[in-house]
Amino acid sequence: MASHNKIKFISGSVIAAAISVIGHNAVAHTVLEVPSIVEGARVSNNVVVGHGCGEINVIGTSVVFPDGADSTITVDGQPHTGDLTEFIQNWGNLNTKIYSKAVFTFQGEKQDANGNVSGFWAGGGDSLPHEMAGFIPFRTSAAIIEPASCAASVKFHINIVDICQITPVSGFSAETVNLWTVAGLGTPYDRPEDGAASLTITRSETNPLPESCGGTGQVVEVKPSAAQVNRDMPIIFNGNQVWPQ
């Protein structure tokens, strides 16, 4: 990262990491190193930033997990109006940032009104070269799929923005951010088509489906609400919003 960007970050103008280009065929999406885990297992994982904004290095990344409070839930592709707890018991505070300066110097967690971690960010220090991948570590604690449900798996769509330049929302472009997000939410961070990373919790053999499910499990998917994305995507550093400006 250029020296003036380092100064901006340290003074309160910091941001997130990078990967793909808006409206551009990317070589590699920003994804999770381990996209599927079995319930009951605690797993160390990484957000994998695949590349920069064209030939511009990545200087930070911002990650938002659906909090389950007002998330959109579908069951076998159909809208579900009930609560996430019908399918997974303890989602609220499962994902936590692992401290690491391997890629970026600064980092922090994002929390909802109940103090649960709903995302994290990392940025500053040296930039991530645009042609290289970078690992941003976090941990998912042991999830529990509701035994009485018919859920065979619960897939969470994770909104990620990789940042190459610090700008206001009006400055978002293929040269400043890579959006790996859900489409159609109505937020400044939406992609034209869905491109969010995902984490799928699968049912374990020790938690068999109830007989009432007929032997066929349901596929549950969870996407964050627009309200949550607008709340949690910005990066707050030392009490100040540093991205978007």
Buried (B, 14 or more C-beta within 10 A) or exposed (E): BEEEBBEBBBEBBBBBBBBBBBEEEBEEBBBBBBBEBBBBEEBEBBBBBBBBBEEBBBBBBBBBBBBBBEBBBBBEEEEBEEEBEBBBBBBBBBBEBEEBEEBBBBBBBBBBEEEBBBBBBBBBBEBBEBEEBBEBBBEBEBBBBBEEBBBBBBBBBBBBBBBBBBBEEEEBBBBBBBBBBBEEBEBBBBBEEBBBBBBBBBBBEEBEBEEEBEEEBBBBBBBBBBBBBBBBBBBBBEEEEBBBB
